[in-house]
Amino acid sequence: MLEIERLVRKFGAVEALAGLDFSVEEGESMGLIGPNGSGKTTLFNVVTGVYPPTSGSLRLEGRDIGASKPDRIVNLGVARTFQNLRIFERLTVFENVWAAQHRRADVALRELVLAGRSAERARRQEVDGLLELTGLADRRDALAGGLPLPDQRRLELARALARRPRLLLLDEPAGGMTPAETEHMVRLIRDIAIPGRTCIVIEHKMEMIRNLCDRVCVLDFGRKIAEGPPEAVLRDDRVIEAYIGREAPADA
C-alpha cells in the first residue's frame, strides 16, 4: 500500500530522513520505533504532506504523492493521530468527531451544514457509534479540553476513524498513559482501529508494539537499521545499541 524509496528530508544541513526505504503491505500493522529524534514523526509528516520530501519516491497504492498537499492525501484515505494532541478543546466530544467527518472525500463541509434529515441522522449515528466504540459515549456533551488525557487520546482516535481511513498512522497513541490505560488503548486499537485497515504505529512502549504489530521497522538518525518480526527485531544488537545512552526500549 505504501512504498517509500530513497526518501530524504532535510532541514537545512540536517538530514532527518536519510535515504529511507520503507514499505507497508495492505492490511498490515507495522510498528515504527527508534530513539527520540530518529525521524519517526518526520516520516509521518512527509507521508501526510506536512513536509515535502527533499528527494526520493513516495507512493500510496501506486500513486506518487510526493508533491501532494495534506488535504489530497486525506482524500486518498490517510488519517493520523498526533503525539501532541490536536483536538478542538472548546468543542464537545461529539462536535470534535462530527467536524472530522468533513475531511472525508465523500462528505464536503457544505453537505455537513446543509444535509437533509436522513443524511444528517445517518452521520450523527455514525459519530455516536464511534463514541460508543471508543468508550466516550458518556462524555458526548463534555468539552474536549476538560477531558483527562486518556479520554483525549481516545477522542483523537475517534476523530481519525471518522475519516474512514484505509491507512491509519498512530503517533504514540498511549503517550503519557499508565499501564492500565495503555492496556485499554491496546484493546481499542486492536479491536476497532486495525481490522480492515493498514496501520503504522509509532510507540516507545515495546509491549504495545509486540501486541499490535506484525512487523517492526527501527529508525536511527533517519536511517533504517532493522526490520522484521517484533521479537527478532527487539533482540537485534543494532537496535539495543541504538537505544543505549538515550532511551532503552521498555520491556525489551
Summary of the structure (lengths in Angstrom):
residues: 252
radius of gyration: 18.3
end to end distance: 29.1
largest distance: 59.6
contacts: 803
relative contact order: 0.18
helix: 40%
strand: 25%
